[in-house]
Amino acid sequence: MGSLKFGVQLCQEHTSIDALRAAWQFADRLGVDSIWVWDHFFPLTEGGNGSHLEGWTLLAAMAAETSRARLGVLVSGNPYRNPDLLADMARTADHISGGRVILGIGAGWSPRDHKEYGYTLGSRRERLRALEASLVRIKRRLAELDPKPVGELPILVGGGGERVTLRLVAEHAQIWNFAAGPERFAVKRRVLDEWCHKVGRDPAEIIRTVLLTDPRSIADLDRYVQAGAQHIFLSLRHPFNLGPVAALILSERRR
C-alpha cells in the first residue's frame, strides 16, 4: 500500500451548479485523490426539500473540468439504471476524463427515490440478488464495449453486509467503501478478508475506503488507518469547506 489517500464527496443538495463546479475544480487543484457525488434524487436533509442535481450527469461535467483526481458516484443505486447502460455511461465518462472514473455501485435503499421515480424498491434480499446479477452484466459489458475504457475503470462496491455484500466485494470489486466508525470498519474489513480467502482472492487486491459523513471524524484518522483504511472520503455539503482536506493532504505530504 502506498501513502494514505484523501477524497471528497460533494453532496449535490441545497447548492448550485456554479458552487459545485467551483468546489470540484478547487479540489482537483488542491491535489485530492478522488472526487465524488452521490446518487440520490432529493436532498437527504431539511426534510427532503430544496434544490438537487442528478449525479451521473454531474460526473460527466466533472470529468471534463478536472485533470488529475479519480472521479465517481458514491454509490450508484443499482435499481436506477440498466446495468449494461450504466457500464456504457461509466465507460463514456471515463473517456471524457482521460481514464479517471471509478464505477461505484450499491444495492440502493432510499424509499422516496424509488417511489417518486417509479422504481420498485423490493426487499433487501431482492436488491442484493439484483446487485449480484448486475455486477456480472457490468463486467461483461465493459469487456465488450468499443472503444474500451481508457483507464482501469475499477468497480467499487459500497456496503457492509457480512453474508452477501462483502462476498460480492470479494468476487467482483477492486475497491470497497463503507461508512462507519473505526471499530466497526475494522470488523467489516476482517470479514471481507475472510470472504477473499473463501473465494480465492488475495485481500490485498481490494482497496479499503471509508466515508466520513461528519468532518469531526477526522480526529480519528489514525484509528481508521489502524483499522485498515487506505483511502479516506470526507463528505461535504454546501458551503463546501475544503480547508480540513487541504490540511490532511499537507500533513500526509510532510510524513
C-alpha positions in Angstrom: 0.0 0.0 0.0 1.2 3.5 -0.8 0.6 6.6 1.2 -2.8 7.3 2.6 -5.2 8.9 0.0 -7.9 11.5 0.5 -11.1 12.2 -1.4 -14.2 14.4 -1.1 -17.8 13.7 -1.7 -19.6 16.9 -2.8 -23.2 16.3 -1.9 -25.3 18.0 -4.5 -28.2 19.1 -2.2 -29.1 22.7 -1.4 -26.5 24.0 -3.8 -26.0 25.2 -7.4 -24.0 24.0 -10.4 -21.8 27.1 -10.0 -20.9 26.1 -6.4 -20.3 22.5 -7.3 -18.1 23.5 -10.3 -16.0 25.8 -8.2 -15.6 23.1 -5.5 -14.6 20.3 -7.8 -12.2 22.5 -9.7 -10.6 23.7 -6.5 -10.4 20.2 -5.0 -8.7 19.0 -8.2 -6.1 21.8 -8.0 -5.7 21.1 -4.3 -4.5 17.6 -5.1 -7.2 15.4 -3.7 -7.0 11.8 -4.9 -10.7 11.5 -5.6 -13.9 13.5 -6.0 -17.4 12.0 -5.7 -21.0 12.9 -5.9 -23.9 10.8 -4.5 -26.8 9.1 -6.3 -30.0 10.5 -4.8 -32.8 12.4 -6.5 -33.8 14.5 -3.5 -32.0 16.2 -0.6 -31.3 14.0 2.5 -31.6 16.9 4.9 -34.0 19.7 5.6 -37.0 17.4 5.2 -36.0 16.3 1.7 -37.0 19.7 0.3 -34.7 22.0 -1.7 -32.5 22.1 -4.8 -30.9 18.9 -6.0 -29.0 17.7 -9.1 -28.5 14.3 -10.7 -25.2 12.5 -10.0 -24.1 10.9 -13.3 -24.7 14.0 -15.3 -22.6 15.9 -12.9 -19.9 13.3 -13.1 -19.6 13.8 -16.9 -19.3 17.6 -16.4 -16.7 17.0 -13.6 -14.8 14.7 -15.9 -14.4 17.5 -18.5 -13.4 20.1 -15.9 -10.8 18.3 -13.8 -7.5 16.8 -14.8 -6.0 14.7 -12.0 -8.4 13.3 -9.4 -10.2 10.0 -9.7 -14.0 10.5 -10.1 -17.1 8.6 -9.2 -20.6 8.3 -7.9 -20.6 7.1 -4.3 -22.5 5.0 -5.0 -24.9 4.4 -7.9 -28.2 2.9 -6.9 -28.4 -0.4 -8.8 -32.2 -0.3 -9.4 -31.9 3.1 -11.1 -30.2 2.1 -14.3 -30.0 -0.9 -16.6 -26.5 -2.4 -15.7 -25.4 -2.5 -19.3 -26.3 1.1 -19.7 -24.5 2.0 -16.5 -21.4 0.3 -17.8 -21.6 2.3 -21.0 -22.2 5.6 -19.1 -19.1 4.9 -16.9 -17.0 4.0 -20.0 -18.1 7.2 -21.7 -17.3 9.3 -18.7 -14.0 7.5 -18.4 -13.1 8.7 -21.9 -14.1 12.2 -21.1 -11.9 12.2 -18.0 -8.9 10.6 -19.7 -9.2 7.4 -17.7 -10.0 8.6 -14.2 -13.5 7.1 -13.5 -14.4 4.6 -10.8 -17.7 2.8 -11.2 -19.3 2.8 -7.7 -22.4 0.8 -7.1 -24.6 -0.5 -4.3 -27.9 -2.2 -3.8 -29.9 1.0 -3.3 -32.0 1.9 -0.2 -33.9 5.2 -0.5 -37.7 4.6 -0.4 -38.5 8.1 -1.7 -36.1 7.9 -4.7 -37.6 4.6 -5.7 -41.2 5.6 -5.3 -41.1 9.1 -6.9 -39.1 7.9 -9.9 -41.1 4.8 -10.5 -38.6 2.1 -9.3 -39.6 -1.0 -7.3 -37.7 -1.0 -4.0 -38.1 -4.6 -3.2 -36.7 -6.4 -0.1 -33.1 -6.2 0.9 -32.6 -9.8 -0.2 -34.1 -9.0 -3.6 -31.9 -5.9 -4.0 -28.8 -7.8 -3.2 -29.7 -10.6 -5.6 -30.3 -7.9 -8.3 -26.9 -6.3 -7.5 -25.1 -9.6 -7.9 -26.7 -10.1 -11.4 -25.9 -6.5 -12.3 -22.2 -6.8 -11.4 -21.9 -9.8 -13.7 -23.6 -7.9 -16.5 -21.5 -4.7 -15.9 -18.2 -6.7 -16.1 -19.4 -8.5 -19.3 -20.5 -5.2 -21.0 -17.3 -3.4 -20.1 -15.3 -6.2 -21.8 -17.5 -5.9 -24.9 -17.6 -2.1 -25.4 -15.8 -0.5 -28.3 -13.8 1.6 -27.6 -12.7 0.1 -24.3 -12.4 2.3 -21.2 -9.2 4.4 -21.2 -8.3 3.7 -17.6 -8.7 0.7 -15.4 -12.3 1.6 -14.7 -12.3 -0.2 -11.3 -15.6 -1.3 -9.7 -16.3 0.0 -6.2 -19.0 -1.8 -4.2 -20.4 0.0 -1.2 -21.9 -1.6 1.9 -21.1 -3.8 4.9 -23.5 -6.7 4.8 -21.5 -9.7 6.0 -23.4 -12.5 4.3 -23.8 -11.1 0.8 -22.4 -7.6 0.2 -18.9 -8.4 1.3 -18.9 -11.6 -0.6 -19.8 -9.6 -3.7 -16.9 -7.2 -3.0 -14.5 -10.2 -2.8 -15.8 -11.7 -6.0 -16.3 -8.6 -8.2 -14.8 -5.3 -6.9 -11.4 -3.7 -6.9 -12.5 -1.1 -4.2 -14.7 -1.4 -1.1 -16.4 1.5 0.6 -18.1 1.6 4.0 -19.3 4.4 6.3 -18.7 3.6 9.9 -16.6 4.3 13.0 -13.1 2.8 13.2 -14.0 -0.2 15.3 -16.9 -1.2 13.1 -14.9 -0.6 10.0 -12.2 -2.9 11.3 -14.7 -5.7 11.9 -16.1 -5.4 8.4 -12.6 -5.3 6.9 -11.8 -8.6 8.7 -15.0 -10.2 7.3 -14.0 -9.0 3.8 -10.6 -10.6 4.3 -12.3 -13.9 5.2 -14.5 -13.7 2.1 -11.5 -13.1 0.0 -9.9 -16.3 1.3 -13.1 -18.2 0.7 -13.4 -17.2 -2.9 -9.7 -17.5 -3.7 -8.9 -13.8 -3.8 -5.9 -12.0 -2.4 -7.3 -9.5 0.1 -4.5 -7.0 -0.9 -6.1 -6.7 -4.3 -9.0 -4.7 -2.8 -8.6 -1.1 -1.8 -10.4 -0.3 1.5 -12.0 3.1 1.6 -14.1 4.8 4.3 -16.7 7.6 4.0 -16.6 10.1 6.9 -20.0 11.8 7.0 -19.1 14.0 9.9 -16.0 16.3 9.5 -15.2 15.8 13.2 -14.3 12.2 12.4 -11.0 13.4 11.0 -9.8 13.4 14.6 -10.0 9.6 14.4 -7.8 9.4 11.3 -5.1 7.3 12.9 -7.6 4.8 14.2 -9.1 4.5 10.7 -5.6 3.8 9.3 -5.0 1.2 12.0 -8.4 -0.4 11.1 -7.2 -0.8 7.5 -8.5 2.2 5.7 -6.3 3.2 2.7 -8.4 6.0 1.2 -10.5 8.5 3.3 -13.5 10.2 1.7 -14.8 13.2 3.5 -18.5 14.0 2.8 -19.1 17.8 2.4 -22.3 19.8 2.0 -22.7 23.4 0.7 -20.9 25.6 1.5 -18.0 23.3 0.6 -15.2 23.8 3.1 -12.1 22.1 1.7 -9.8 23.5 4.5 -9.7 20.3 6.5 -8.9 18.3 3.4 -6.1 20.7 2.5 -4.7 20.3 6.0 -4.8 16.5 5.7 -3.1 16.5 2.3 -0.3 18.8 3.6 0.2 16.7 6.7 0.4 13.5 4.7 2.9 15.0 2.3 5.2 16.0 5.2 5.4 12.4 6.5 
